[in-house]
Amino acid sequence: MKTIDKNVVMLGWVSYFTDMATAMIQPILPLFIVLILHEGMDKLGFIVAVATFVSYAMRLLSGYLSDRYGIVKPFVVAGYGLSALTKPLIGFTANYQQITVLQSLERLGKGLRSAPKDLMIAAYSKKNASGKTFGFHKTLDIAGELSGTLILFGVLAIFGQSEAVMRNIFYATLIPGLIGLAIMLFLVRDIPKTSPYESMEFSFNARDKETIKALFVYFFFVFFIFSAAFFTVQAKEVGIATALIPLLFVVSTGIQTLTSYTIGKWIDRIGVKRIMLFAYLSGVIAQLLLYLQNPISTWFAFAFLGLFTVASLNANRAYIADRAENRGSVYGIFYAGVALFGAIGAYIGGVIWEYFGMHAALGYSLLGTSVMLVFFGMIFWNGKKRI
């Protein structure tokens, strides 16, 4: 880890505190919507879909502008600032429409910063070490989620799970959010432009197009796999107590924290294709375990969701860093694709759940992810694509 640039380390700590704030509310937000505000699963799917969809245009725009004009740190700062200020406001909401607006603004902040942040990490990566560098950053990122989840579990265990407690948790996210924003403002150096006088040239070349093309298998896998919000409601449906649900996220984030750096090193050693095959297999196993619909299998499902998340994100981010020329724009397309396909998938999954039941939604997701695993396996073994 001595080879990791100090700016990447500081970016890791920014993500640590920001994701701490996110993890303090992520496990309870779906329950707050469904149980406290008495909204249906179709409304939860709508919130997830709209919030995710809103972020995709900004991811494209910020990635493009970062390449075209060299605007990097200002986008990252603005994105973290918007996220830090919108999370606490959820504590004041009274219906799903208000939550939709605030979640959309929070995701807008994430969309604004995601591609430029990865561009900074790629720029500060040593040669032939992008997997390790992204793995290190993801370790701190997920460690923040783990810390936030443990804080949430402690608060629920001590103070209970009432509406007032949940709203106070939303308010408290302001503290870690502002800490992360301060680190970004004062301790992370912007990457230099290639020219102080002219805007950077931009056009997609053959390498960029090949890279983007390779990402579509992942986009479709994200389309079918359950979002974390649906994982949460499924856990409640199979009888896991609300107070224990944060521990499910501890399992997922703990797995990611422990494996991220090692997976990053393995990306550099054995290549992206093998790591992505492992990621897709983990995702299918997670869906299969949910499909069994019992508390024990749900605990294991969260563990495999963690493996899918950390392996797929590290592999794709490192792949773009190594292959693309206009990396900011390609990162923007990557995050936009994840957001767009995830949004549509979440809405469809929510509608299926609401009108046909949880079992039907689980079957739909398991079938879709299994088909994508087989498709990627055919590509992998036949060598028809370079991924």
N, C-alpha and C positions, 0 to 999 in steps of 0.2 A: 504493500500500500504506500510505500515511500515514494513511488513514482507518480502518484496521483497529484495533479496540480492543485495548489491551495484554493484557487477559484472554484474548482469542482467540489472541494471539501466544503467551502462556504455555501455553495449552491445546495449541497446535500443537507446542510443544517437549515437552510431556508425551507426546503421540502419537508424536513423533519417536523418543524413547528407548524407549518401549514397543514400537513397531513394529520398531525395530532389533533388540530381543530376539527378537521373533516371526520376523523374517526370517533370523536366524542359525540357526533350526532348521527353518523351513518347507520349504526345498528338500530337506533330508536326512531329515526324519521319515518320509515314505512309504518311502524306500529303507531306512531303519533297520528299519521294520516288516516289509517284504517280504524284504529281503536278509539282514539281521542276525538278526532274530527268526524268519525263515522262516515268516511268516504269509501267507495267500493274499490275492488281490485282494478277495474277498468280506469278509475280515476288515478290510481297509483301508476298504472301503466302509461296513462296520458302525461302525468308529471314527469316521469322518467324520460318519455319520448321527446316531449317538448324541450325540456332542459338540455337533453343531449343534442337534439337537432340544432338548437340555437347556437351552440358552441361551434358547429362545424364550419360555418361561413367565416367566423373570426379566425379559426385555425388556418384556413386557406389564406386569408388576407394577411395575417401577421407573418406567416412563413414567406409569402411572396415579397412583402415589403422589406423583410429582413434581408433577403437576397438582393433585391433591386436597389435599395437605398442604404443598406447597412444599419438599419434601425433595429437594435437587438435589446440592450438593457432596458430602454424606456418601456418597451412592450412587456417585458418580464415584470418590471416594477408595477406597472399599471394593472397587470393581471393579478398579481398577488394582493395588491391593495383592494381591488374589487371583491375578491374572494373573502378577504379578512373582514370587510365591512358588511357583507350581505348575510353571512351565516348567523350572526347574533339576531338579526331582524326576524328570523323564522319564529323566534319566541313570541312575537307579537301577532302571529297569524291566527285567523279564525276559520279559514276555508281552503279548499284545494287550489282555488284560483290564485290566492295570495302566495301560497307556497310555490306554485308554478312560476310566478313572476320572479320570486327571489332565487329559486333554484336555477332559473334560466340566466339570471344575472351572475350568479356564482359560477356557473358553467361557462358563461361568456368570459369571465376572468381567467378561467383555466384555458379556454381556447386562445385567448390573447397571449398567454405566456408559454404554452406548451412547445410549439415549434421553435421560437427563438431561444428558449431555455436549452433544448436539446442541441441547437446549433452552437450555443456557447460551450456545452459539454464536449461536443465533437471537436470544436476548435482547440480546446485545452487538453485533448487526449493525446497521449504519446503514440508514435507510429506502431501499428500492429497491436494496439492495446485498447481498442475501442470497447470490446466486450467487457474487459476488466473494469474500465472506467465507468461505463454505464452500470455495470453490476455493483460497483462501489456506491455510486449515487443512489441506486435503487435500494441498497441496504439501509442507508440513512432515511430515505423516503419511507420505507416500510417500517423501520424502527419507530418513526413518528406515529404511524398508524397504530402500531402495537401499544405505544405509550398512551395514546388517546383512548384506545379501547379499554386498557386497564384502569385508567382514570374513570371512565364511564362505569365500568363494573363496580369500582369502589363506591362511587356516588350512589348508584342504584342499590347496592347492598346495604349502605349505611342509612340513606334517607328514603328509600322506597321508590316506587315506580309511578307516583301520582303525576297528574298533569302539571302541577306547579313545579315539581322536580325536573321534569322534562324541559319545561320552558326555561328554567334557570340554567340548565346545561347548555341550551342554545346561546343564552346571553354570555356564558363564560368562555365561549370559543373566541371572543374578541381578544383575549390575552395572548394565547399562542399565535394567533393570526398577526397581531401587531409586532410581536418579536421577530417572526419570520420576515415581515416586510422591512423592519429596521436593518436586519442582516443584509438583505438584498440591496438596500439603498446605500449602505456605508461600507460593506466589506467585500463586495463582489465587483471586480473590474470588468468593464465592457470589453468586448473584442474589437480590435481596430478595423476600420474600413481599409479596403485595398488602396483607395485613393481618397485624400481629404478634399478633393475638388469636384470629382465626378461621381455620379451615381453608379453603382455596380451594374455591369451588364447582366442581362438575364435572358435565357432561353433554355428550354428543355432539350437535352441532347439524347443520344441513343442510350447511354447508361442510365440517365434519369428515367426514361420511358420503360426500360427493362426492369428497373427497380420498382416502379409504380405497379407495373403489370403483375409482378410477383406477390404483391401485397393483397391481391383480391381474394385469395384463398382464406387468408386471415379475416378479412372483412366479412365474408359469408359465415365463417365459424362464429364470429361475434354476433352476427344476426340471429343465430339459432340458440346460443348458450344463454342460460338464465342470467339476469343481472343480479348484483348483490342484494338489491331490494327484494327481489323475488325469492332469493335464497332465505332471506330473513323471515318473510311471511310463511314460507314453507316450514321453517323450523318451528314457528309458533303453531302452525296447523297440526304438526305431528306430536305436539304436547310438550315441547321444550319451554320452560318457564321464561318469562320476559327478563328476569334478573340474570338468567344464564346466557341469554343470546349474545351479549358482548363477548363472552368467552369463546363463542364460535368464531368471532372475528379475531380473537387472540390466536386461535389455532391457525387461521388462514394467514394472518400477518406474521405470526411467529415463524411459520414455515418459510415465508418469503424472506424474512430477515436473515434466517440461518442459511438459506441457499443462494441468495442473490449473487453474492460476490463469487462463490464457487461456480455457479452457472455461467457467470460472465467470463471467467477464465476458461471454462470448457467451450464456450462459443469461439474464443480465439484458437483453441486447440483442435477441436473436431469439426467446427463449422456450424453454420446457421441451420442447415437442413436437418441435421440429426436432433438439434435442440428443439426445433419447431415440431418435429414428429413426436418427441417426448411431450411437448406442451399440449398438442392436440389430443394425444392419448390420455393425458391427465384430465383435460376438459371433459372428454367423453365419460371417463370413470366418475367424475364429479356428478354429471347428469344421471348416470346409471344409479349411483348411490342415493340421489334424491328420489329417483323413481321407485325405489324400494319402500319409501315412505315409513321409516321408523326412526326414532331418535338417534340410535347408535350410528346408523348409516349416514345420517345427516351430519354428525360430527366429522366423520371421515370425508364427506363430500366437501366440507369447507377446507379441509387440508389439501385435497386435490385441486380445488379451485385456486388456492394459493399457489400451487406448483404451476398450474396453467398460466396464471397471471404473470408471475415473475419470469418464467421461462420465455413466454411469447413476447412480452414487452422488451426484455433485454435483448433478445435475438433480433427483433425487428429494428430496434433503435440502432444496434451495432451494425446491422446489415446496411441501413441507410447511410450511416457514417462512413462505411467502407466503400460503398458502391456509387452513391449519387454525387453529382457535381454541384447542382443547386440544392444543397442539403436543406436549407431553410424551407424552401417551397415543397420539397418532397416530404419533410416532416409534417408540414401543414396538411398535405394531402393524406398522409398516413393517419393523423389524428382526426381529420375531417371524415375519412372513410370509416374509422372506428365509431365516431359519433353518429354519422348518418345511418349506417347499418345497425348499430346498437339501438338507435332511437326507433327505427321502424320495427325491428325485432321485438323490442320491449312493448311497444303498443300492441302488436299482433298477439304476443304472448299474454298480455294482460286481458285482452278481449276474449281469447280462448279460455283463460282461467275463469273469468267472470261468468261467461255464458255456457261453458261446457264442463267446468270443474278443473280442479288442480291436476287430477290424473291425466286428463287430456292434454293440458299444457305441458306437463312433464314428458309425456310420450312424444309430443310434437318436437320438443327441444332435443330429446335423446335421439330421435330419428335423424333430425337435421345435422346435429354435430357428428353422428356416426357416419353419415354420408360424406361429410367434408373430410373426416379422418381417412376414409377409404380413398377418396379422390386424391388427397395429398400423398397418401402411401403409394398410389399408382405413379404419381409424378416422381416421387422420390426414387422408387425402385427402377423405373424405366429411364430415368435421367433425361426426361423431355424438357425440363426447365432448370434453369440455374437459380436456386433460391437460397 
